[in-house]
Every structure is written in C-alpha cells, then in structure tokens.
C-alpha cells in the first residue's frame, strides 16, 4: 500500500510540473493538502527552505511566508522538541537539552528597537581543558544584566517582578540585594565568610558592624562605627581600637581607648603636649631588623626602668644581654641643648674611644676609661690623680727631630723656649730628660696637642741615657750630670749642675758582653713602657769617638786605656739642681753653724742678766744703752 502511495505521489508531482511551469521555474511549491490524507508519515523529507504557518503575519499562507534564502526554517508560532504542547517559542520539554556555542539577545520594538548592540552569551575554548563563558553587555554604562526573584512577593506571582536581587552593569559595578555567603551555608549578615567543615569560624557584615566569630567556645569580636567613631571590640568587650572622625579630634586612632586625644593613642587617651602625634600609655618595646653582635634580635624598652624614664636594652630574642647604642649622623649625641643646664649622671663607669668601661684592674671603682680627657677649665679632685707614668713633664719643641726618649737636654741658646741635646759635661743650662711615658704632661696646646712634641721630665723617675768606662760603677743614689757624649749622663766628679740621682746600679762587669755598636746614631733602642724593664746597654769602641770626645774622655779619666765606652739606660730620679761635694767646704759650713748657735746662746744669757739688774735697781726696768750706762 505504501509503495502504491509513493507511486501515486510521483505521478501527481509530474502532473503538477506540466500544468504549472511558472511554479517549477521559481523552484517553489505550496502543498495545500497532505498525502496520505488526512494524516501520514514520511521516512525522509528534504527541502531547501520551509515555512510553517503565517510567518510574515499577512493573514494568509502563501509563497511569501517562505524565506528567499536556502537552509531556513520559518515557524509562525511555536516549536516543540520532545513535546506536542510547546509552552513558548521553543520548548525542548522537561528532559531536553539545547547545545549551542553562542546566543544573541534582542529587545522588543520599544525605545527605538535598537538591536545592533551585542548582547551575547557564548562559550570560548582557550586551550586544552581550558574554556570560559562570556556574557557581553555592550559598552554603555546604563546597560545592565539583572536577576529578579520572588515575583509572588508584592507582584501577584507575575513572570517578572520588581524584586531586583542581582545587577551587573557594563562599567563593572555589582549589586546584591540579599546576604552573600562564602565558605559557609549559615548566613549571619549581608556578607558571611567562613569554613565549610564542622568547625564554625565566620566573619560577617551586618549594617555598620563586622562580626568575627571564632566558634561556640568564644564570644565574637566586632568592628564597627558608633557616633562617627570606628571601634574594634574583642570578645572581652573592651575597646582595643578606636578611630575618631568627630569634632576637633578628626582622624585620631586609639588602641585600647575610646577617646584618643592625639593621632595615635595606645592604652590611654593621651594628651596633646608639645605637638604630640603618638601617645603610649605604658612601655613600648622595639625589636631591630638585624641580628645583634651578642646574638638574636634586639629588644629596646622605651619607658620606665628602675623608677625613671628612659631607654633600656632588654635581653635579645635569644636571651643574650644587649648593649644600648646611641648615635647621630652629626657624630654628636647631646644631653639637653646648649645652655640648658642639663646634667649627665652615670651610676657606675664610662668607657670612651672604644674602650670597655669594665677594662679596669681589680680594686678600682667607677670612673671614666678613656685615651684622653680634655678640659678647658680646671680639673678638681679629692682623692688624688693616679697614672701609669712616673714623672712630671713639660712640652717643649726642638729644632732637632732626632731627639729620643731618655736623652738629656739643655736650654737652646739660640731659640726661645726650645731645647737641644746636651753637648758638654756638667752643662749649666741642663733642663731635664726626654720622658718616655709621663704621668702628668704640662704645656700641651689645646688646638694642637702635638705642637710641643718633646715631653721633658723635670721631676720624677724616667729611663735616662748614661755612659761610663771600664772598671767604673754607678751606685744607687749617685748624682748624675751631663757627659761629653751628646745627650748622655755620667757620674759627677765635682761641684756642678746635676740632672738627678741614679735609681739603678750598673758596672762594666755586668754589661761586659753588651752588643758592640759603631756609633751612637746606629743604636736601636727597644720599646719601653717607661719602666726600663729591658735595661739595654751597648759597647762603643773608644777609638770610634771623635777628637773632641776623646779629649774630654782623657780629661775626665786621665790615662784611660780601656777598649770600650759603655752606654745604656738606667732609671733616674730627675731633679735638676746644683750639687757640691767639697768636703772642706762642707766642714767649714758645719763649723760656722756651730759658731752661730754658740753666739745665739750667749745673746740669750745676756738678755736674762739685764732683766735681773733692772729688778735690783728699785724695781725700775733696766735698759742697756751702750756708752751711756756707767754702772
């Protein structure tokens, strides 16, 4: 039956072609009846274009309802896929699925009917396993993507209500009418951020407060605004942070206080004194950003220590004790301003120039450890001055740059206030000895402490250069004067000026094996701390002396035929004065002293006798007048 129906359809089709050539030439066909009729089914139907119903809305169904372009299907009303009762223009039923790459949206004919703006929704494939969904809202800031809901609330369950819940405009602005939940399903405000596991930790925004809840075991903390001020309340209910935007305190921040009086107040309201920007009610600790020499990170306390205000270096992060360092780019740390009368009180010791204040021997108390102490005025003391040197010296200058410690010097006859090396025996202009390590040095220039570069010992013990010959000995306490060797002292043999007394004894036997030197200038003296521990001695051949030195040698030591002259250093108590060793003169002075004492005794006896005579003369006092008293 089906085969005969198909044959009959073909016969009718060719009959139509022969009767209606105009329809064939236009490649259009309008079927006004169905075959099989009234209902039927086709295994396959393939047409270039097809229309269903009055697609152009002219009230009739004819060729004008068909598209002029191939591949178009035009439907006048509804299309049902998987359903015979489509509920809209396209209805895929309850289980249907629509597959498409891009959807374009158009508006109705109102407001000009401008459908040229690209309102699209599409999927974009970026790379393997990477795609994204684009929603295009054009580029006009007034155009928006809106989500409405709950049409039964005030809108009689209409299809579209005025309950706008979400909105995104083309400028990137977003609106959300209800609460937003992130990481939690429990709402606690317009924004709730939490965890999805069994432990509840949420942060929510509700009105002018942000609530942070750590779970059922703790009370929540709050951040919010009251009376134009921003506050932070912890679970204890005490204010720990407040920002004041009200009145004259606009912009102040308080931590642990509700009424900050300065820009930053911690632990209390504070007081705006001396243009204060920050106020710390209690102590403040600062930890440096670098590791310390002592170990760990530094921790400095600013506040109170021992009942006073100040800075204190607490133990570091590793427990190591810290030093407190003060510095300034000007290399000057001040205590008060000039003329302010501020005092500096140090409870124990002071170390300067990199010296440790504790670098003092046992038995010494507090004080100042320094290389130098400078004072423009006097220095007063109650317990004396102790030093490492042994002599009192004055600074002098010299034209001779070769002068060395221990040499005997005299007054320069050609230059005021200068000294020269002694050049003759028993020099009457002898002044002292070049000091090695003076205890007290006078005459130092304030602006140039090295102006007078020779400290000349005028009293006290110093290492001094001496000379003697073979077989000679210098005893303890013997007087020394300048010798014929320039800068060297020797035993004095008669009255004259002496430089001081020998504190160390020496003889030619004890130094018989001393090194031999060719000249005085070739001697290299060892380092000395002023105590002459090395007690250096040398031998110089007598033959190497110049003619003048030889003449003085034989004048002082007639007939000397020794091979060497011995030179070196011994400790000498410097005290320049005149010495007289003439025994006859000393005896004469002694006898004259006895005579003077006898005369004084006779004068006393005569005065007593006169008093007695005056009593015998009737009580009248007697006055002896030479040449007038007869009886």
Secondary structure, 3 states (H helix, E strand, C coil): CHHHHHHHHHHHHHHHHHHCHHHHHCCCCCCCCCCCCCCCCCCCCCCCCEEECCCCCCCCCCHHHCCCCCCCEEECCCEECCCCCCCCCEECCCCCCCCCCEEEECCCCHHHCCCCCCEEEEEEEEECCEEEEEEEECCCCCCEEEEECCCCCCCCCCCCCCCEEEEEECCCCEEECCCEEECCCCCCCCEEEECCCCCCCEEEEECCEEEEECCCCCCCEEEEEECCEEEEECCCCCEEEEEECCHHHCCEEEECCCCCCCCEEECCCCCCCCCCCEEECCCEEEEEEEECCCCCEEEEEEEEECCEEEEEEECCCCCCCCCCCCCCCCCCCCCCCCCCCCCCCCCCCEECCCCCCCCCCCCCCCCEECCCCCCCCCCCCCCCCCCCCCEEEEEEECCCCCCCCCCEEEECCCCCCEEEECCCCCCCCEEEEECCCCCEEECCCCCCCCCCCEEEEEEEEEEEEEEEECCCEECCCCEEEECCCCCCEEECCCCEEEEEEECCCEECCCCCCCEEECCHHHCCCCCCCCCCCCCCEEEEEHHHCCHHHHHHHHHHCCCCCCCEEEEEEEEEEEEEEEECCCHHHHHHHHHHHHHHHHHHHHHHHHHHHHHHHHHHCCCCCCCCCCCCCCC
